[in-house]
């Protein structure tokens, strides 16, 4: 035995796909998890002040974002959400 390890032959990585073109009228679907006492209160105040935000943003109120479970984040992306915002 010579003590030299033989390296296994390296497999080639699959080719990377070219990025797809984004249609000009595309709007991302954004989901926001907001703390009841902090971020959601700010969103509610914006509504009282008659400020508007994009209709493609959906806000979900949580008692506390510190207790946000990772399964909610994964489930949101599985259901087609393009972006996620967590505010506490």
C-alpha positions as CSV (number, residue, x, y, z in Angstrom):
1,X,0.0,0.0,0.0
2,X,1.3,3.4,-1.0
3,X,-1.0,5.4,1.3
4,X,-2.3,7.5,-1.5
5,X,-6.0,7.8,-1.9
6,X,-7.5,7.5,-5.3
7,X,-10.0,10.3,-6.1
8,X,-13.2,9.2,-7.8
9,X,-13.8,10.7,-11.2
10,X,-15.8,14.0,-11.0
11,X,-19.2,14.1,-12.6
12,X,-20.1,17.1,-14.6
13,X,-22.7,19.4,-13.2
14,X,-25.9,19.8,-15.2
15,X,-26.0,22.9,-17.4
16,X,-27.5,26.1,-15.9
17,X,-30.6,27.2,-17.6
18,X,-30.7,30.7,-19.2
19,X,-32.8,33.1,-17.2
20,X,-36.3,33.5,-18.5
21,X,-37.5,36.9,-19.6
22,X,-40.0,38.6,-17.3
23,X,-43.2,39.9,-19.0
24,X,-43.5,43.7,-18.6
25,X,-46.9,43.4,-16.9
26,X,-45.8,40.9,-14.3
27,X,-46.4,41.7,-10.6
28,X,-44.7,39.6,-7.9
29,X,-46.9,38.0,-5.3
30,X,-45.7,39.2,-1.8
31,X,-46.8,37.8,1.5
32,X,-46.1,39.7,4.7
33,X,-46.1,38.1,8.1
34,X,-46.7,41.0,10.6
35,X,-46.5,41.1,14.4
36,X,-49.9,42.2,15.9
37,X,-48.5,44.9,18.1
38,X,-45.7,46.3,15.9
39,X,-45.8,45.9,12.1
40,X,-49.5,45.2,11.8
41,X,-50.3,48.3,13.9
42,X,-48.2,50.3,11.4
43,X,-50.1,48.8,8.5
44,X,-53.4,49.5,10.2
45,X,-52.3,53.1,10.8
46,X,-51.4,53.5,7.2
47,X,-55.0,52.4,6.3
48,X,-56.4,54.9,8.8
49,X,-54.3,57.6,7.1
50,X,-55.7,56.5,3.7
51,X,-52.3,55.5,2.4
52,X,-52.2,52.7,-0.1
53,X,-49.9,49.9,-1.0
54,X,-49.7,47.5,-3.9
55,X,-52.6,45.1,-4.2
56,X,-50.2,42.2,-4.8
57,X,-49.1,42.4,-1.1
58,X,-51.1,40.3,1.3
59,X,-50.6,40.8,5.1
60,X,-51.1,38.0,7.6
61,X,-51.3,39.1,11.3
62,X,-49.4,37.0,13.8
63,X,-49.4,37.3,17.6
64,X,-45.6,37.5,17.4
65,X,-43.3,37.0,14.5
66,X,-40.8,35.4,16.9
67,X,-43.0,32.3,16.9
68,X,-43.2,32.1,13.1
69,X,-42.7,28.5,12.2
70,X,-40.5,27.6,9.2
71,X,-43.3,25.4,7.8
72,X,-45.3,28.6,7.1
73,X,-42.5,30.1,5.1
74,X,-42.0,26.9,3.1
75,X,-45.7,26.4,2.5
76,X,-46.0,30.0,1.2
77,X,-43.3,29.4,-1.4
78,X,-44.9,26.0,-2.3
79,X,-48.2,27.8,-3.0
80,X,-46.6,30.2,-5.4
81,X,-45.6,33.3,-3.4
82,X,-42.7,35.1,-5.1
83,X,-41.5,37.0,-2.0
84,X,-41.9,36.9,1.8
85,X,-41.6,39.8,4.3
86,X,-41.4,39.1,8.0
87,X,-41.8,42.2,10.2
88,X,-41.9,42.3,13.9
